[in-house]
Amino acid sequence: MAPFVLLFLIAVALGIVGIVAKGLFWLFIVGLVVLVVDFAWFGSRLRQRVGRRS
């Protein structure tokens, strides 16, 4: 759970800096990509954990 939260916070920070700083919109895009990858990774781990219980 800790790596998920860490990546989530990094993605949010990159997104905020990308929006606030002029000319750094690409940083916002990188933050969005990190966020999507983070949720996909968390979902796959959650699915594997549920599969082991059955």
N, CA, C and O atoms as CSV, one atom per row, in Angstrom:
chain,resi,resn,atom,element,x,y,z
A,1,MET,N,N,0.822,-1.193,0.000
A,1,MET,CA,C,0.000,0.000,0.000
A,1,MET,C,C,0.867,1.258,0.000
A,1,MET,O,O,0.489,2.266,-0.597
A,2,ALA,N,N,2.016,1.211,0.657
A,2,ALA,CA,C,2.880,2.381,0.745
A,2,ALA,C,C,3.392,2.836,-0.633
A,2,ALA,O,O,3.402,4.037,-0.900
A,3,PRO,N,N,3.818,1.913,-1.520
A,3,PRO,CA,C,4.264,2.380,-2.838
A,3,PRO,C,C,3.131,3.041,-3.634
A,3,PRO,O,O,3.368,3.987,-4.385
A,4,PHE,N,N,1.911,2.546,-3.468
A,4,PHE,CA,C,0.771,3.149,-4.153
A,4,PHE,C,C,0.571,4.588,-3.695
A,4,PHE,O,O,0.391,5.489,-4.515
A,5,VAL,N,N,0.603,4.797,-2.391
A,5,VAL,CA,C,0.403,6.141,-1.844
A,5,VAL,C,C,1.535,7.062,-2.269
A,5,VAL,O,O,1.296,8.219,-2.615
A,6,LEU,N,N,2.763,6.564,-2.247
A,6,LEU,CA,C,3.914,7.371,-2.663
A,6,LEU,C,C,3.793,7.789,-4.122
A,6,LEU,O,O,3.995,8.959,-4.446
A,7,LEU,N,N,3.468,6.855,-5.004
A,7,LEU,CA,C,3.309,7.193,-6.417
A,7,LEU,C,C,2.128,8.129,-6.637
A,7,LEU,O,O,2.180,9.005,-7.500
A,8,PHE,N,N,1.069,7.949,-5.864
A,8,PHE,CA,C,-0.086,8.832,-5.963
A,8,PHE,C,C,0.293,10.262,-5.591
A,8,PHE,O,O,-0.084,11.204,-6.288
A,9,LEU,N,N,1.036,10.430,-4.501
A,9,LEU,CA,C,1.465,11.758,-4.078
A,9,LEU,C,C,2.415,12.395,-5.088
A,9,LEU,O,O,2.341,13.600,-5.331
A,10,ILE,N,N,3.301,11.605,-5.672
A,10,ILE,CA,C,4.208,12.121,-6.696
A,10,ILE,C,C,3.418,12.585,-7.913
A,10,ILE,O,O,3.707,13.642,-8.476
A,11,ALA,N,N,2.428,11.805,-8.321
A,11,ALA,CA,C,1.611,12.174,-9.482
A,11,ALA,C,C,0.838,13.458,-9.215
A,11,ALA,O,O,0.742,14.317,-10.092
A,12,VAL,N,N,0.291,13.595,-8.026
A,12,VAL,CA,C,-0.450,14.812,-7.683
A,12,VAL,C,C,0.483,16.016,-7.659
A,12,VAL,O,O,0.139,17.083,-8.166
A,13,ALA,N,N,1.663,15.843,-7.070
A,13,ALA,CA,C,2.629,16.950,-7.022
A,13,ALA,C,C,3.064,17.369,-8.427
A,13,ALA,O,O,3.155,18.562,-8.719
A,14,LEU,N,N,3.332,16.397,-9.292
A,14,LEU,CA,C,3.713,16.725,-10.667
A,14,LEU,C,C,2.584,17.438,-11.387
A,14,LEU,O,O,2.823,18.380,-12.143
A,15,GLY,N,N,1.369,17.000,-11.160
A,15,GLY,CA,C,0.221,17.644,-11.790
A,15,GLY,C,C,0.041,19.075,-11.332
A,15,GLY,O,O,-0.225,19.960,-12.145
A,16,ILE,N,N,0.182,19.310,-10.041
A,16,ILE,CA,C,0.026,20.671,-9.513
A,16,ILE,C,C,1.122,21.580,-10.042
A,16,ILE,O,O,0.844,22.700,-10.471
A,17,VAL,N,N,2.359,21.115,-10.017
A,17,VAL,CA,C,3.460,21.929,-10.536
A,17,VAL,C,C,3.277,22.184,-12.025
A,17,VAL,O,O,3.556,23.281,-12.509
A,18,GLY,N,N,2.812,21.176,-12.749
A,18,GLY,CA,C,2.596,21.335,-14.185
A,18,GLY,C,C,1.508,22.347,-14.516
A,18,GLY,O,O,1.597,23.039,-15.530
A,19,ILE,N,N,0.494,22.441,-13.683
A,19,ILE,CA,C,-0.582,23.397,-13.919
A,19,ILE,C,C,-0.174,24.798,-13.484
A,19,ILE,O,O,-0.458,25.769,-14.185
A,20,VAL,N,N,0.488,24.912,-12.336
A,20,VAL,CA,C,0.817,26.222,-11.777
A,20,VAL,C,C,1.957,26.898,-12.540
A,20,VAL,O,O,1.879,28.088,-12.845
A,21,ALA,N,N,3.005,26.150,-12.845
A,21,ALA,CA,C,4.172,26.732,-13.506
A,21,ALA,C,C,3.869,26.967,-14.982
A,21,ALA,O,O,3.346,26.094,-15.674
A,22,LYS,N,N,4.203,28.137,-15.433
A,22,LYS,CA,C,3.948,28.490,-16.822
A,22,LYS,C,C,4.910,27.725,-17.738
A,22,LYS,O,O,6.115,27.688,-17.490
A,23,GLY,N,N,4.379,27.129,-18.771
A,23,GLY,CA,C,5.212,26.422,-19.733
A,23,GLY,C,C,5.582,25.004,-19.326
A,23,GLY,O,O,6.385,24.363,-20.004
A,24,LEU,N,N,5.020,24.504,-18.244
A,24,LEU,CA,C,5.337,23.147,-17.809
A,24,LEU,C,C,4.120,22.233,-17.887
A,24,LEU,O,O,3.915,21.374,-17.028
A,25,PHE,N,N,3.326,22.429,-18.919
A,25,PHE,CA,C,2.145,21.587,-19.101
A,25,PHE,C,C,2.534,20.133,-19.304
A,25,PHE,O,O,1.781,19.229,-18.943
A,26,TRP,N,N,3.711,19.907,-19.883
A,26,TRP,CA,C,4.176,18.539,-20.098
A,26,TRP,C,C,4.345,17.810,-18.765
A,26,TRP,O,O,4.177,16.593,-18.697
A,27,LEU,N,N,4.677,18.555,-17.701
A,27,LEU,CA,C,4.811,17.946,-16.385
A,27,LEU,C,C,3.456,17.466,-15.867
A,27,LEU,O,O,3.371,16.447,-15.181
A,28,PHE,N,N,2.415,18.197,-16.195
A,28,PHE,CA,C,1.054,17.776,-15.852
A,28,PHE,C,C,0.716,16.470,-16.562
A,28,PHE,O,O,0.129,15.568,-15.966
A,29,ILE,N,N,1.086,16.374,-17.825
A,29,ILE,CA,C,0.842,15.148,-18.600
A,29,ILE,C,C,1.606,13.971,-17.985
A,29,ILE,O,O,1.065,12.871,-17.872
A,30,VAL,N,N,2.854,14.197,-17.592
A,30,VAL,CA,C,3.644,13.141,-16.954
A,30,VAL,C,C,2.973,12.701,-15.651
A,30,VAL,O,O,2.924,11.510,-15.346
A,31,GLY,N,N,2.464,13.654,-14.893
A,31,GLY,CA,C,1.756,13.331,-13.662
A,31,GLY,C,C,0.527,12.479,-13.920
A,31,GLY,O,O,0.252,11.539,-13.174
A,32,LEU,N,N,-0.218,12.802,-14.977
A,32,LEU,CA,C,-1.394,12.001,-15.335
A,32,LEU,C,C,-1.007,10.577,-15.728
A,32,LEU,O,O,-1.682,9.618,-15.356
A,33,VAL,N,N,0.082,10.448,-16.483
A,33,VAL,CA,C,0.544,9.125,-16.896
A,33,VAL,C,C,0.960,8.307,-15.674
A,33,VAL,O,O,0.627,7.127,-15.573
A,34,VAL,N,N,1.684,8.932,-14.753
A,34,VAL,CA,C,2.096,8.240,-13.534
A,34,VAL,C,C,0.869,7.812,-12.729
A,34,VAL,O,O,0.841,6.717,-12.167
A,35,LEU,N,N,-0.132,8.671,-12.677
A,35,LEU,CA,C,-1.354,8.349,-11.941
A,35,LEU,C,C,-2.087,7.158,-12.563
A,35,LEU,O,O,-2.548,6.273,-11.843
A,36,VAL,N,N,-2.196,7.132,-13.871
A,36,VAL,CA,C,-2.872,6.027,-14.554
A,36,VAL,C,C,-2.105,4.719,-14.356
A,36,VAL,O,O,-2.705,3.678,-14.089
A,37,VAL,N,N,-0.789,4.775,-14.485
A,37,VAL,CA,C,0.027,3.575,-14.277
A,37,VAL,C,C,-0.089,3.094,-12.834
A,37,VAL,O,O,-0.150,1.892,-12.575
A,38,ASP,N,N,-0.118,4.037,-11.903
A,38,ASP,CA,C,-0.246,3.690,-10.494
A,38,ASP,C,C,-1.559,2.970,-10.217
A,38,ASP,O,O,-1.568,1.953,-9.523
A,39,PHE,N,N,-2.664,3.479,-10.744
A,39,PHE,CA,C,-3.961,2.822,-10.530
A,39,PHE,C,C,-4.014,1.460,-11.220
A,39,PHE,O,O,-4.607,0.524,-10.685
A,40,ALA,N,N,-3.407,1.338,-12.390
A,40,ALA,CA,C,-3.379,0.042,-13.077
A,40,ALA,C,C,-2.565,-0.967,-12.273
A,40,ALA,O,O,-2.966,-2.122,-12.136
A,41,TRP,N,N,-1.442,-0.541,-11.750
A,41,TRP,CA,C,-0.590,-1.414,-10.944
A,41,TRP,C,C,-1.315,-1.836,-9.670
A,41,TRP,O,O,-1.278,-3.006,-9.290
A,42,PHE,N,N,-1.969,-0.889,-9.014
A,42,PHE,CA,C,-2.712,-1.194,-7.787
A,42,PHE,C,C,-3.863,-2.159,-8.088
A,42,PHE,O,O,-4.112,-3.088,-7.320
A,43,GLY,N,N,-4.556,-1.942,-9.195
A,43,GLY,CA,C,-5.653,-2.835,-9.568
A,43,GLY,C,C,-5.180,-4.250,-9.851
A,43,GLY,O,O,-5.844,-5.215,-9.475
A,44,SER,N,N,-4.040,-4.379,-10.509
A,44,SER,CA,C,-3.519,-5.714,-10.802
A,44,SER,C,C,-3.084,-6.422,-9.522
A,44,SER,O,O,-3.281,-7.629,-9.383
A,45,ARG,N,N,-2.497,-5.684,-8.594
A,45,ARG,CA,C,-2.098,-6.292,-7.317
A,45,ARG,C,C,-3.325,-6.705,-6.512
A,45,ARG,O,O,-3.330,-7.756,-5.872
A,46,LEU,N,N,-4.351,-5.882,-6.547
A,46,LEU,CA,C,-5.577,-6.194,-5.817
A,46,LEU,C,C,-6.250,-7.427,-6.417
A,46,LEU,O,O,-6.756,-8.279,-5.687
A,47,ARG,N,N,-6.254,-7.519,-7.740
A,47,ARG,CA,C,-6.856,-8.664,-8.418
A,47,ARG,C,C,-6.088,-9.946,-8.092
A,47,ARG,O,O,-6.700,-10.995,-7.889
A,48,GLN,N,N,-4.758,-9.873,-8.040
A,48,GLN,CA,C,-3.955,-11.053,-7.705
A,48,GLN,C,C,-4.221,-11.496,-6.280
A,48,GLN,O,O,-4.303,-12.693,-6.005
A,49,ARG,N,N,-4.355,-10.548,-5.379
A,49,ARG,CA,C,-4.588,-10.874,-3.975
A,49,ARG,C,C,-5.947,-11.544,-3.788
A,49,ARG,O,O,-6.074,-12.484,-3.004
A,50,VAL,N,N,-6.953,-11.067,-4.499
A,50,VAL,CA,C,-8.283,-11.660,-4.405
A,50,VAL,C,C,-8.265,-13.060,-5.005
A,50,VAL,O,O,-8.937,-13.955,-4.494
A,51,GLY,N,N,-7.512,-13.264,-6.075
A,51,GLY,CA,C,-7.430,-14.564,-6.714
A,51,GLY,C,C,-6.809,-15.626,-5.829
A,51,GLY,O,O,-7.163,-16.800,-5.936
A,52,ARG,N,N,-5.892,-15.240,-4.961
A,52,ARG,CA,C,-5.245,-16.207,-4.072
A,52,ARG,C,C,-6.182,-16.705,-2.986
A,52,ARG,O,O,-6.054,-17.842,-2.532
A,53,ARG,N,N,-7.111,-15.880,-2.569
A,53,ARG,CA,C,-8.028,-16.270,-1.500
A,53,ARG,C,C,-9.012,-17.339,-1.941
A,53,ARG,O,O,-9.439,-18.156,-1.125
A,54,SER,N,N,-9.374,-17.349,-3.199
A,54,SER,CA,C,-10.397,-18.272,-3.696
A,54,SER,C,C,-9.878,-19.681,-3.793
A,54,SER,O,O,-10.612,-20.583,-4.195
